[in-house]
Amino acid sequence: MAMRLIVGLGNPGAEYAWTPHNLGFLVLDRLAERAGARIERPEAKSYIGFGRLAGQETLLAKPQTYMNASGLALRELAARYEFEAPQTIVVVDEAALPWGMLRIRERGSAGGHNGLKSIIGALGTDEFVRVRLGIQPEYPVSDLAEYVLRPMRKADLEQAAEMVESAADAVELILAEGVGRAMSRYNRKVEPPEELNGEKI
């Protein structure tokens, strides 16, 4: 079976390491631990590592282009290692999903996420698996960009650690049994906001 490409999205630099926007990097670090791999070889605008997960050979990659240009790294990796888009799993944060929720999709639009938008544009297709980790603020924020780039609070870090572990499990399930099985296990319906007197609360 062909090697699989697993990409975690985030921003390089210590100041971003523990922000919601870097959950993709944190999941890749966890997968590397499980695979006995080190994601430290600089190649194709990324740090990469090789290891076995769920019995499959995998290339683990953390693009170093900054989030909004992630597609540049993926295009180089796909060309260098002859990956087709459906062999790729992208792990990414998602502000439209509640904290702690996972959502797996086999394909689809960027949904307003600039990292996914960059990848779709660079690869010319949306036919790649994505594992999205919910980071929706639990309170109103005036600047979403500032929120996703702010270091997580202690309570958020505890929930993030659980979500990272679940996302790593989900990636291994995709490799072992396919994306359909992973979707049925991890995708949960998002409850609509409650309404009071016709107004959302």
C-alpha atoms as a printed R data frame, in Angstrom:
    type eleno elety resid chain resno       x      y      z
1   ATOM     1    CA   MET     A     1   0.000  0.000  0.000
2   ATOM     2    CA   ALA     A     2   1.258  3.488 -0.854
3   ATOM     3    CA   MET     A     3   2.671  5.726  1.831
4   ATOM     4    CA   ARG     A     4   0.206  8.235  3.331
5   ATOM     5    CA   LEU     A     5   0.918 11.923  3.841
6   ATOM     6    CA   ILE     A     6  -0.315 13.369  7.154
7   ATOM     7    CA   VAL     A     7  -0.068 17.129  7.502
8   ATOM     8    CA   GLY     A     8  -0.739 19.229 10.583
9   ATOM     9    CA   LEU     A     9  -1.371 22.924 10.038
10  ATOM    10    CA   GLY     A    10  -0.057 25.692 12.274
11  ATOM    11    CA   ASN     A    11   2.360 28.589 12.447
12  ATOM    12    CA   PRO     A    12   6.110 28.263 13.076
13  ATOM    13    CA   GLY     A    13   7.656 30.022 16.049
14  ATOM    14    CA   ALA     A    14   7.592 29.556 19.819
15  ATOM    15    CA   GLU     A    15   5.088 32.373 20.293
16  ATOM    16    CA   TYR     A    16   2.435 30.349 18.417
17  ATOM    17    CA   ALA     A    17   3.189 26.916 19.877
18  ATOM    18    CA   TRP     A    18   0.295 26.815 22.380
19  ATOM    19    CA   THR     A    19  -2.331 28.773 20.437
20  ATOM    20    CA   PRO     A    20  -5.595 27.262 19.156
21  ATOM    21    CA   HIS     A    21  -4.371 27.757 15.573
22  ATOM    22    CA   ASN     A    22  -1.532 25.286 16.206
23  ATOM    23    CA   LEU     A    23  -3.565 22.262 17.252
24  ATOM    24    CA   GLY     A    24  -2.642 20.617 13.953
25  ATOM    25    CA   PHE     A    25   1.037 20.771 14.911
26  ATOM    26    CA   LEU     A    26   0.260 19.330 18.358
27  ATOM    27    CA   VAL     A    27  -1.590 16.363 16.827
28  ATOM    28    CA   LEU     A    28   1.368 15.691 14.507
29  ATOM    29    CA   ASP     A    29   3.718 15.745 17.489
30  ATOM    30    CA   ARG     A    30   1.518 13.152 19.206
31  ATOM    31    CA   LEU     A    31   1.406 10.967 16.095
32  ATOM    32    CA   ALA     A    32   5.188 11.199 15.791
33  ATOM    33    CA   GLU     A    33   5.537  9.935 19.370
34  ATOM    34    CA   ARG     A    34   3.306  6.976 18.557
35  ATOM    35    CA   ALA     A    35   5.207  6.261 15.342
36  ATOM    36    CA   GLY     A    36   8.634  6.591 16.933
37  ATOM    37    CA   ALA     A    37   9.371  9.378 14.470
38  ATOM    38    CA   ARG     A    38  10.913 12.837 14.711
39  ATOM    39    CA   ILE     A    39   9.466 15.664 12.655
40  ATOM    40    CA   GLU     A    40  12.644 17.666 12.242
41  ATOM    41    CA   ARG     A    41  14.047 17.178  8.742
42  ATOM    42    CA   PRO     A    42  13.701 20.425  6.741
43  ATOM    43    CA   GLU     A    43  12.246 19.696  3.326
44  ATOM    44    CA   ALA     A    44   9.681 21.245  0.969
45  ATOM    45    CA   LYS     A    45   9.036 24.277  3.184
46  ATOM    46    CA   SER     A    46   8.213 21.869  6.037
47  ATOM    47    CA   TYR     A    47   9.640 19.800  8.827
48  ATOM    48    CA   ILE     A    48   9.033 16.150  8.032
49  ATOM    49    CA   GLY     A    49   9.484 12.715  9.557
50  ATOM    50    CA   PHE     A    50   8.765  9.126  8.578
51  ATOM    51    CA   GLY     A    51   7.142  6.422 10.679
52  ATOM    52    CA   ARG     A    52   4.612  3.595 10.809
53  ATOM    53    CA   LEU     A    53   1.084  4.208 12.080
54  ATOM    54    CA   ALA     A    54  -1.654  1.562 12.091
55  ATOM    55    CA   GLY     A    55   0.659 -0.664 10.074
56  ATOM    56    CA   GLN     A    56   1.138  1.902  7.293
57  ATOM    57    CA   GLU     A    57   4.164  3.879  6.214
58  ATOM    58    CA   THR     A    58   3.498  7.571  6.746
59  ATOM    59    CA   LEU     A    59   5.181 10.866  6.011
60  ATOM    60    CA   LEU     A    60   4.396 13.349  8.798
61  ATOM    61    CA   ALA     A    61   4.715 17.023  7.879
62  ATOM    62    CA   LYS     A    62   4.429 20.398  9.610
63  ATOM    63    CA   PRO     A    63   4.514 23.192  6.989
64  ATOM    64    CA   GLN     A    64   6.695 26.143  7.985
65  ATOM    65    CA   THR     A    65   5.117 28.626  5.583
66  ATOM    66    CA   TYR     A    66   2.671 30.121  8.106
67  ATOM    67    CA   MET     A    67  -0.914 28.935  8.026
68  ATOM    68    CA   ASN     A    68  -2.218 31.024  5.139
69  ATOM    69    CA   ALA     A    69   0.394 29.661  2.704
70  ATOM    70    CA   SER     A    70   0.248 25.985  3.757
71  ATOM    71    CA   GLY     A    71  -0.599 24.935  0.203
72  ATOM    72    CA   LEU     A    72   2.874 25.881 -1.031
73  ATOM    73    CA   ALA     A    73   4.405 23.246  1.237
74  ATOM    74    CA   LEU     A    74   1.844 20.601  0.345
75  ATOM    75    CA   ARG     A    75   2.324 21.138 -3.369
76  ATOM    76    CA   GLU     A    76   6.086 20.604 -3.014
77  ATOM    77    CA   LEU     A    77   5.626 17.515 -0.821
78  ATOM    78    CA   ALA     A    78   3.068 16.008 -3.203
79  ATOM    79    CA   ALA     A    79   5.371 16.584 -6.170
80  ATOM    80    CA   ARG     A    80   8.510 15.293 -4.470
81  ATOM    81    CA   TYR     A    81   6.930 12.128 -3.072
82  ATOM    82    CA   GLU     A    82   4.282 11.633 -5.771
83  ATOM    83    CA   PHE     A    83   1.325 11.817 -3.432
84  ATOM    84    CA   GLU     A    84  -2.186 12.017 -4.813
85  ATOM    85    CA   ALA     A    85  -4.545 14.308 -2.895
86  ATOM    86    CA   PRO     A    86  -6.778 11.429 -1.602
87  ATOM    87    CA   GLN     A    87  -3.673  9.895  0.083
88  ATOM    88    CA   THR     A    88  -3.388 13.037  2.201
89  ATOM    89    CA   ILE     A    89  -4.846 13.682  5.662
90  ATOM    90    CA   VAL     A    90  -4.833 17.297  6.844
91  ATOM    91    CA   VAL     A    91  -5.269 18.018 10.571
92  ATOM    92    CA   VAL     A    92  -6.495 21.515 11.333
93  ATOM    93    CA   ASP     A    93  -8.275 23.703 13.892
94  ATOM    94    CA   GLU     A    94 -11.857 24.818 13.171
95  ATOM    95    CA   ALA     A    95 -13.423 27.912 14.729
96  ATOM    96    CA   ALA     A    96 -16.898 26.914 13.497
97  ATOM    97    CA   LEU     A    97 -16.946 23.811 15.736
98  ATOM    98    CA   PRO     A    98 -17.415 23.845 19.536
99  ATOM    99    CA   TRP     A    99 -14.346 23.277 21.704
100 ATOM   100    CA   GLY     A   100 -13.451 19.612 21.978
101 ATOM   101    CA   MET     A   101 -15.497 18.454 18.984
102 ATOM   102    CA   LEU     A   102 -13.899 16.561 16.092
103 ATOM   103    CA   ARG     A   103 -15.240 16.540 12.565
104 ATOM   104    CA   ILE     A   104 -13.826 14.325  9.812
105 ATOM   105    CA   ARG     A   105 -14.539 14.903  6.130
106 ATOM   106    CA   GLU     A   106 -13.380 13.061  3.013
107 ATOM   107    CA   ARG     A   107 -13.517 16.210  0.870
108 ATOM   108    CA   GLY     A   108 -15.165 19.617  0.811
109 ATOM   109    CA   SER     A   109 -14.737 23.366  0.754
110 ATOM   110    CA   ALA     A   110 -12.349 25.380  2.900
111 ATOM   111    CA   GLY     A   111 -15.257 26.676  4.981
112 ATOM   112    CA   GLY     A   112 -13.501 30.009  5.473
113 ATOM   113    CA   HIS     A   113 -10.285 28.444  6.828
114 ATOM   114    CA   ASN     A   114  -7.326 30.133  5.146
115 ATOM   115    CA   GLY     A   115  -5.012 27.147  5.560
116 ATOM   116    CA   LEU     A   116  -7.457 24.805  3.810
117 ATOM   117    CA   LYS     A   117  -8.141 27.478  1.192
118 ATOM   118    CA   SER     A   118  -4.418 27.645  0.423
119 ATOM   119    CA   ILE     A   119  -4.174 23.854  0.106
120 ATOM   120    CA   ILE     A   120  -7.191 23.566 -2.185
121 ATOM   121    CA   GLY     A   121  -5.793 26.346 -4.364
122 ATOM   122    CA   ALA     A   122  -2.305 24.840 -4.531
123 ATOM   123    CA   LEU     A   123  -3.430 21.251 -5.184
124 ATOM   124    CA   GLY     A   124  -6.300 22.245 -7.475
125 ATOM   125    CA   THR     A   125  -8.671 19.871 -5.668
126 ATOM   126    CA   ASP     A   126 -10.582 19.482 -2.403
127 ATOM   127    CA   GLU     A   127 -10.342 15.672 -2.559
128 ATOM   128    CA   PHE     A   128  -8.287 15.175  0.589
129 ATOM   129    CA   VAL     A   129  -9.282 13.975  4.045
130 ATOM   130    CA   ARG     A   130  -9.408 16.590  6.786
131 ATOM   131    CA   VAL     A   131  -9.615 16.088 10.557
132 ATOM   132    CA   ARG     A   132 -10.893 19.309 12.139
133 ATOM   133    CA   LEU     A   133 -10.594 20.170 15.841
134 ATOM   134    CA   GLY     A   134 -13.171 22.549 17.288
135 ATOM   135    CA   ILE     A   135 -11.900 25.782 18.847
136 ATOM   136    CA   GLN     A   136 -15.050 27.909 18.720
137 ATOM   137    CA   PRO     A   137 -14.869 30.610 21.424
138 ATOM   138    CA   GLU     A   138 -17.296 30.081 24.290
139 ATOM   139    CA   TYR     A   139 -17.781 33.830 24.594
140 ATOM   140    CA   PRO     A   140 -18.193 36.645 22.037
141 ATOM   141    CA   VAL     A   141 -14.920 37.796 20.456
142 ATOM   142    CA   SER     A   142 -14.511 40.917 18.372
143 ATOM   143    CA   ASP     A   143 -11.382 39.684 16.587
144 ATOM   144    CA   LEU     A   144 -11.322 35.976 15.699
145 ATOM   145    CA   ALA     A   145  -7.794 36.198 14.289
146 ATOM   146    CA   GLU     A   146  -6.510 37.573 17.586
147 ATOM   147    CA   TYR     A   147  -8.362 34.816 19.469
148 ATOM   148    CA   VAL     A   148  -6.874 31.917 17.476
149 ATOM   149    CA   LEU     A   149  -3.341 33.319 17.828
150 ATOM   150    CA   ARG     A   150  -3.551 33.937 21.594
151 ATOM   151    CA   PRO     A   151  -1.976 31.309 23.904
152 ATOM   152    CA   MET     A   152  -4.580 28.985 25.361
153 ATOM   153    CA   ARG     A   153  -5.719 29.335 28.967
154 ATOM   154    CA   LYS     A   154  -4.982 26.520 31.411
155 ATOM   155    CA   ALA     A   155  -8.539 25.154 31.212
156 ATOM   156    CA   ASP     A   156  -8.338 25.214 27.412
157 ATOM   157    CA   LEU     A   157  -4.996 23.400 27.455
158 ATOM   158    CA   GLU     A   158  -6.495 20.509 29.423
159 ATOM   159    CA   GLN     A   159  -9.349 20.148 26.943
160 ATOM   160    CA   ALA     A   160  -6.954 20.624 24.034
161 ATOM   161    CA   ALA     A   161  -4.809 17.733 25.279
162 ATOM   162    CA   GLU     A   162  -7.845 15.425 25.265
163 ATOM   163    CA   MET     A   163  -8.838 16.629 21.799
164 ATOM   164    CA   VAL     A   164  -5.294 16.111 20.466
165 ATOM   165    CA   GLU     A   165  -5.321 12.529 21.779
166 ATOM   166    CA   SER     A   166  -8.722 11.863 20.173
167 ATOM   167    CA   ALA     A   167  -7.612 13.389 16.882
168 ATOM   168    CA   ALA     A   168  -4.509 11.193 16.853
169 ATOM   169    CA   ASP     A   169  -6.762  8.172 17.486
170 ATOM   170    CA   ALA     A   170  -8.989  9.322 14.611
171 ATOM   171    CA   VAL     A   171  -6.050  9.560 12.204
172 ATOM   172    CA   GLU     A   172  -4.952  6.046 13.124
173 ATOM   173    CA   LEU     A   173  -8.500  4.765 12.605
174 ATOM   174    CA   ILE     A   174  -8.609  6.400  9.158
175 ATOM   175    CA   LEU     A   175  -5.379  4.593  8.286
176 ATOM   176    CA   ALA     A   176  -6.509  1.268  9.731
177 ATOM   177    CA   GLU     A   177 -10.174  1.063  8.724
178 ATOM   178    CA   GLY     A   178 -10.930  3.949  6.368
179 ATOM   179    CA   VAL     A   179 -12.409  7.427  6.604
180 ATOM   180    CA   GLY     A   180 -16.013  6.170  6.675
181 ATOM   181    CA   ARG     A   181 -15.462  4.234  9.896
182 ATOM   182    CA   ALA     A   182 -13.694  7.207 11.470
183 ATOM   183    CA   MET     A   183 -16.509  9.575 10.477
184 ATOM   184    CA   SER     A   184 -19.163  7.332 12.012
185 ATOM   185    CA   ARG     A   185 -17.198  7.064 15.261
186 ATOM   186    CA   TYR     A   186 -16.057 10.661 15.737
187 ATOM   187    CA   ASN     A   187 -18.478 12.971 13.937
188 ATOM   188    CA   ARG     A   188 -21.142 14.336 16.256
189 ATOM   189    CA   LYS     A   189 -24.100 16.518 15.427
190 ATOM   190    CA   VAL     A   190 -23.653 20.135 16.465
191 ATOM   191    CA   GLU     A   191 -26.629 21.218 18.529
192 ATOM   192    CA   PRO     A   192 -28.118 24.530 17.347
193 ATOM   193    CA   PRO     A   193 -28.021 27.433 19.815
194 ATOM   194    CA   GLU     A   194 -31.030 27.586 22.106
195 ATOM   195    CA   GLU     A   195 -33.566 30.261 21.371
196 ATOM   196    CA   LEU     A   196 -35.409 32.447 23.801
197 ATOM   197    CA   ASN     A   197 -38.317 34.536 22.531
198 ATOM   198    CA   GLY     A   198 -37.159 33.918 18.993
199 ATOM   199    CA   GLU     A   199 -33.608 35.117 19.700
200 ATOM   200    CA   LYS     A   200 -30.537 32.938 19.871
201 ATOM   201    CA   ILE     A   201 -28.813 32.855 23.245
